[in-house]
Structures are given as structure tokens and as C-alpha cells.
Amino acid sequence: MKAISNIWKHPRTSAAGLLIAVASVGGVLSQQGITLGKAGSGTVVALVGALATAMLGLVARDPAAPAEQPASGTGASNTARLGVWALIALILPLPFMTGCSAEKVAQDVVNWTPSLESAVATVDSTAALLDPADSPIFATATAGFDAASNLLISQAKAYLANPSAGVLAELQVQVVTLQQQVNGALLQAAKIVNPASQKHALAALQAVATVVTAMLSLIASISSKAAVQSMATQSQIKLSAVQPMLNDSRSEQLVAAHYGEPVWMAHLQVKETGYAMAQAGL
């Protein structure tokens, strides 16, 4: 009974909780491919989730009437907390509910290519920083990075220019190919005994891994369920297998710098991407 009475005492907080739940459930349904039908160019699930998020924003910014304002700063504190939850609800469903067009995703993939080129160049120069005994191991593990990344960049630009199913299929294969090379290199780097060499090797690979994961996530978001399953089959070394070698803080900083956003927002995006990759079997 106390829970029910709290609903009436705190209607805005209760409404916010309900809207967050609707947005969250919408995200899960979209992940599972459940659309509940079309709504214009999007889906019913996406529409409901977007409406819930919009309503949550209104609830969070709706000031209480003067008579309802407590003497202390509790009201302002509650409003601030509602604002934070509104932001979280806005961010978390984005990969599955925004309904971005193939062209927008393709542009985002291409926008990551300078970071990929820079990260691979760093990997190329890292072998010289390692212990002489470790340098050949690292060089062998990363030998295919240049060719694979150049091909991925070329295909990403080709897809942006011509977003056809055939070019997308090539892009799907190539992004998984590079991802597997990077994941394999991470496993090899983890075997380096010299602590200083291992630190240099993992730091260099971290940037490539972050960019490739971002590109993989974007490409998967515009791929059919069957295509994602095929990508997962090709992906023998899963992200979960190399996660212990990665530093989430570095990934978040790279994502935040790329999108020009706060690190806390990048933190949510990195966590959501990791969850999405696991759900997709990648």
C-alpha cells in the first residue's frame, strides 16, 4: 500500500520511472528484432520508445507549482535527478531505436576512418619500442593490419557513395576480418612477458580495437538479422575473449574525443556497444 501511496505523492517521479521502463523495453524489443509493425519509415517499437523518451524529457523539465516547492533544495535535487535519467534514457536506446538511415551510418563509418589510419600507423611504429625479443612477435601478429584496414576504408567509402546490398556484404566481411586480426593480435600481445613491452603493445592495439568495434557496431546496426548471424559465425575470437586486455577508460576517451561529447556519455555508449556485440554473438 505504501508503494501505491508513493505513486500519488510523487507523480512526476513515478511517471518518469514508467517512461524509462517503456524506453528500455523498447530497446530490448528492437535488439531482438521485434518491431510490432511499421510506422512510416520506422517501426512501432521505435515510435513508442521515441515518444516515451520525449515525454520523459517534458516530465523532467516540468517545474513544480510554487505551493509544491519544499523549503529545502529537495525539489531542485529531484528535478536534477529526473534530468539525468532523461539523458540516460535518450542515450541508451540510440543504437537500436533511432532508425538511422544507411547513408547516415555509412557517413559515421567513414568518419571513423582517419582514426583507424592513425591507430594503425601507431601500431606500425610500436614494434621499435618493444624489447628485441618481443618485437618479432608483435610484428607478426599485426602484419596484416595495413592491408586489411586500407581495404575496409576503401569499402566504407564505396558504400557511402553507393549504399547497395552488394557493397554492404563486402563491408560486413571486411570489418569482421579486421576485427579478427585485431583480436588475435591482442591475445598474442597478452603473452608478452616483458611488462613494459606488453604495456606498449596493448596500448597501441587498444586504439585500433576501439575504432574497429565502433565500425563493426555501426555496420551491424544496418545489417539484416541473417547478415549479423553470418558475421557472428565468421567471428571466431569474440570481443568478450579480449575484453580483459582492454582498458575501457581509454576506449571511452577515444569515443568522447571522436564525437565531441563528455566522457560519461561515451562510457554509456561503450557499455551499450559491448552489450550489443555480446547479444549479436560478436
C-alpha positions as CSV (number, residue, x, y, z in Angstrom):
1,M,0.0,0.0,0.0
2,K,2.9,2.3,0.8
3,A,4.2,1.8,-2.8
4,I,0.8,2.8,-4.2
5,S,0.6,5.9,-2.0
6,N,4.1,6.9,-3.1
7,I,2.8,7.0,-6.7
8,W,0.2,9.6,-5.8
9,K,2.7,11.6,-3.6
10,H,5.4,11.7,-6.3
11,P,3.6,11.6,-9.7
12,R,6.4,13.1,-11.7
13,T,9.0,10.6,-10.4
14,S,6.5,7.7,-11.0
15,A,5.7,8.9,-14.5
16,A,9.5,9.2,-15.2
17,G,10.0,5.6,-14.0
18,L,7.3,4.3,-16.2
19,L,8.6,6.2,-19.3
20,I,12.1,4.9,-18.6
21,A,10.8,1.4,-18.4
22,V,8.9,1.8,-21.7
23,A,12.0,3.2,-23.4
24,S,14.2,0.4,-22.0
25,V,11.7,-2.4,-23.0
26,G,11.6,-0.8,-26.5
27,G,15.4,-1.0,-26.7
28,V,15.3,-4.7,-25.8
29,L,12.5,-5.5,-28.3
30,S,14.4,-3.7,-31.1
31,Q,17.5,-5.7,-30.2
32,Q,15.5,-8.9,-30.6
33,G,14.1,-7.8,-34.0
34,I,10.6,-7.3,-32.6
35,T,9.1,-4.3,-34.4
36,L,5.3,-4.7,-33.9
37,G,4.8,-3.4,-37.4
38,K,5.8,-0.4,-39.5
39,A,5.2,3.3,-38.5
40,G,6.1,5.4,-41.5
41,S,9.7,4.7,-42.4
42,G,10.4,3.3,-38.9
43,T,8.8,0.8,-36.6
44,V,6.1,0.9,-34.0
45,V,8.6,-0.1,-31.3
46,A,10.9,2.8,-32.3
47,L,8.0,5.2,-32.3
48,V,6.8,4.2,-28.9
49,G,10.3,4.4,-27.5
50,A,10.9,7.8,-29.0
51,L,7.5,9.1,-27.6
52,A,8.4,7.7,-24.2
53,T,11.8,9.5,-24.3
54,A,10.2,12.7,-25.4
55,M,7.6,12.6,-22.7
56,L,10.3,11.8,-20.1
57,G,12.1,15.0,-21.2
58,L,8.9,17.0,-20.6
59,V,8.4,15.4,-17.2
60,A,12.0,16.1,-16.2
61,R,11.7,19.8,-17.1
62,D,8.2,20.4,-15.7
63,P,8.7,22.7,-12.7
64,A,6.6,22.1,-9.6
65,A,4.0,24.6,-8.7
66,P,5.1,27.2,-6.1
67,A,2.8,25.6,-3.4
68,E,4.5,22.2,-4.1
69,Q,8.1,23.6,-3.7
70,P,9.6,22.4,-0.4
71,A,11.6,24.8,1.8
72,S,14.8,22.9,1.2
73,G,16.6,22.2,-2.1
74,T,14.9,18.8,-2.3
75,G,12.7,19.9,-5.2
76,A,15.6,21.1,-7.3
77,S,17.6,18.0,-6.5
78,N,14.7,15.8,-7.6
79,T,14.4,17.7,-10.8
80,A,18.1,17.4,-11.5
81,R,17.9,13.6,-10.9
82,L,15.0,13.4,-13.4
83,G,17.1,15.3,-15.9
84,V,19.9,12.8,-15.5
85,W,17.5,9.9,-16.1
86,A,16.1,11.6,-19.1
87,L,19.6,11.9,-20.6
88,I,20.3,8.2,-19.9
89,A,17.1,7.2,-21.5
90,L,17.9,9.3,-24.5
91,I,21.4,7.7,-24.9
92,L,20.9,4.0,-24.2
93,P,18.3,3.2,-26.8
94,L,20.1,5.1,-29.6
95,P,21.9,2.2,-31.3
96,F,18.6,0.3,-31.8
97,M,15.8,2.8,-31.8
98,T,16.9,5.9,-33.8
99,G,16.3,4.2,-37.1
100,C,19.3,5.9,-38.7
101,S,19.4,5.7,-42.5
102,A,22.1,3.6,-44.2
103,E,23.6,6.8,-45.5
104,K,23.9,8.3,-42.1
105,V,25.5,5.2,-40.7
106,A,27.8,4.9,-43.7
107,Q,28.9,8.5,-43.1
108,D,29.6,7.7,-39.5
109,V,31.7,4.7,-40.5
110,V,33.7,6.8,-42.9
111,N,34.2,9.5,-40.2
112,W,36.0,6.8,-38.2
113,T,38.5,6.1,-40.9
114,P,41.0,8.8,-40.1
115,S,41.2,7.5,-36.5
116,L,41.7,4.0,-37.9
117,E,44.5,5.1,-40.2
118,S,46.2,6.9,-37.2
119,A,45.8,3.9,-34.9
120,V,47.3,1.5,-37.5
121,A,50.2,3.9,-38.1
122,T,50.8,3.9,-34.3
123,V,50.8,0.1,-34.3
124,D,53.4,0.1,-37.2
125,S,55.8,2.2,-35.1
126,T,55.3,0.4,-31.9
127,A,57.5,-2.7,-32.7
128,A,60.5,-0.4,-32.4
129,L,59.6,0.4,-28.8
130,L,59.4,-3.2,-27.6
131,D,62.1,-5.4,-26.2
132,P,64.1,-7.0,-29.1
133,A,62.8,-10.4,-28.1
134,D,59.2,-9.2,-28.2
135,S,59.3,-7.1,-31.4
136,P,59.1,-10.0,-33.9
137,I,56.1,-11.5,-32.1
138,F,54.2,-8.2,-32.2
139,A,55.2,-7.5,-35.8
140,T,54.0,-10.9,-36.9
141,A,50.7,-10.5,-35.0
142,T,50.0,-7.2,-36.7
143,A,51.4,-7.8,-40.1
144,G,48.0,-7.8,-41.9
145,F,46.7,-4.6,-40.3
146,D,47.7,-2.2,-43.1
147,A,46.2,-4.2,-46.0
148,A,43.0,-5.1,-44.0
149,S,42.4,-1.5,-42.8
150,N,43.1,0.0,-46.2
151,L,40.5,-2.3,-47.8
152,L,38.0,-1.6,-45.0
153,I,38.4,2.2,-45.5
154,S,38.1,1.8,-49.3
155,Q,34.9,-0.3,-48.9
156,A,33.4,2.1,-46.4
157,K,33.8,5.0,-48.8
158,A,32.4,2.9,-51.6
159,Y,29.4,2.1,-49.6
160,L,28.9,5.7,-48.7
161,A,28.9,6.5,-52.4
162,N,26.7,3.6,-53.4
163,P,24.8,2.1,-50.4
164,S,23.9,-1.2,-52.2
165,A,23.4,-4.6,-50.7
166,G,26.4,-6.0,-52.6
167,V,28.8,-3.4,-51.3
168,L,27.4,-3.8,-47.8
169,A,28.0,-7.5,-47.9
170,E,31.7,-6.8,-48.8
171,L,31.9,-4.3,-45.9
172,Q,30.4,-6.8,-43.5
173,V,33.1,-9.4,-44.4
174,Q,36.0,-7.0,-44.2
175,V,35.1,-5.4,-40.9
176,V,34.9,-8.9,-39.3
177,T,38.2,-9.8,-41.0
178,L,40.0,-6.8,-39.4
179,Q,38.3,-7.4,-36.1
180,Q,39.6,-10.9,-36.0
181,Q,43.1,-9.8,-36.8
182,V,43.0,-7.2,-34.0
183,N,41.5,-9.7,-31.5
184,G,44.1,-12.3,-32.5
185,A,46.9,-9.7,-32.0
186,L,45.5,-8.7,-28.6
187,L,45.7,-12.4,-27.5
188,Q,49.3,-12.6,-28.7
189,A,50.3,-9.3,-27.0
190,A,48.9,-10.6,-23.7
191,K,51.5,-13.4,-23.9
192,I,54.4,-10.9,-24.0
193,V,56.3,-11.4,-20.7
194,N,58.2,-8.2,-20.5
195,P,55.8,-5.8,-18.7
196,A,57.0,-2.6,-20.5
197,S,56.7,-4.3,-23.9
198,Q,53.3,-5.7,-23.1
199,K,52.1,-2.3,-21.9
200,H,53.3,-0.6,-25.2
201,A,51.7,-3.3,-27.3
202,L,48.3,-3.3,-25.6
203,A,48.1,0.5,-25.6
204,A,48.7,0.6,-29.4
205,L,46.2,-2.2,-30.1
206,Q,43.6,-0.6,-27.8
207,A,43.0,2.3,-30.2
208,V,42.6,0.0,-33.2
209,A,40.3,-2.3,-31.3
210,T,38.1,0.7,-30.2
211,V,37.8,2.0,-33.7
212,V,37.1,-1.4,-35.3
213,T,34.5,-2.2,-32.6
214,A,32.7,1.1,-33.3
215,M,32.7,0.5,-37.0
216,L,31.6,-3.1,-36.5
217,S,28.7,-1.9,-34.3
218,L,27.6,0.7,-36.9
219,I,27.7,-1.8,-39.8
220,A,25.8,-4.4,-37.8
221,S,23.1,-1.8,-37.0
222,I,22.2,-1.6,-40.7
223,S,22.6,-5.3,-41.5
224,S,19.9,-7.8,-41.6
225,K,19.5,-10.4,-38.9
226,A,20.8,-13.1,-41.2
227,A,23.8,-11.0,-42.1
228,V,24.6,-10.3,-38.4
229,Q,24.4,-14.1,-37.8
230,S,26.8,-14.7,-40.6
231,M,29.2,-12.1,-39.2
232,A,29.0,-13.8,-35.8
233,T,29.8,-17.1,-37.4
234,Q,32.9,-15.6,-39.0
235,S,33.9,-14.0,-35.7
236,Q,35.8,-16.9,-34.0
237,I,37.5,-14.6,-31.4
238,K,34.7,-12.8,-29.7
239,L,35.0,-9.3,-28.1
240,S,34.4,-11.0,-24.7
241,A,37.6,-13.0,-25.1
242,V,39.8,-10.0,-25.4
243,Q,37.9,-7.7,-23.1
244,P,40.3,-8.4,-20.2
245,M,43.2,-6.9,-22.3
246,L,41.3,-3.7,-23.0
247,N,41.2,-0.5,-20.9
248,D,37.6,0.8,-21.0
249,S,38.8,4.2,-19.9
250,R,41.0,4.6,-23.0
251,S,38.1,3.5,-25.2
252,E,35.7,6.0,-23.6
253,Q,38.2,8.8,-24.1
254,L,38.7,8.0,-27.7
255,V,34.9,7.8,-28.3
256,A,34.3,11.0,-26.4
257,A,37.0,12.8,-28.4
258,H,35.6,11.5,-31.7
259,Y,32.0,12.6,-31.1
260,G,32.9,15.7,-29.1
261,E,30.9,14.6,-26.1
262,P,31.5,14.1,-22.3
263,V,33.4,11.0,-21.2
264,W,30.4,9.9,-19.1
265,M,28.3,9.8,-22.2
266,A,31.0,7.8,-24.0
267,H,31.0,5.5,-21.1
268,L,27.4,4.6,-21.6
269,Q,27.9,4.2,-25.3
270,V,30.9,1.9,-24.8
271,K,29.0,-0.3,-22.3
272,E,25.9,-0.4,-24.6
273,T,28.0,-1.4,-27.6
274,G,29.7,-4.1,-25.6
275,Y,26.3,-5.5,-24.6
276,A,25.1,-5.3,-28.2
277,M,28.1,-7.1,-29.5
278,A,27.6,-9.9,-27.0
279,Q,23.9,-10.2,-27.9
280,A,24.8,-10.4,-31.6
281,G,27.4,-13.1,-30.9
282,L,30.3,-10.8,-32.0
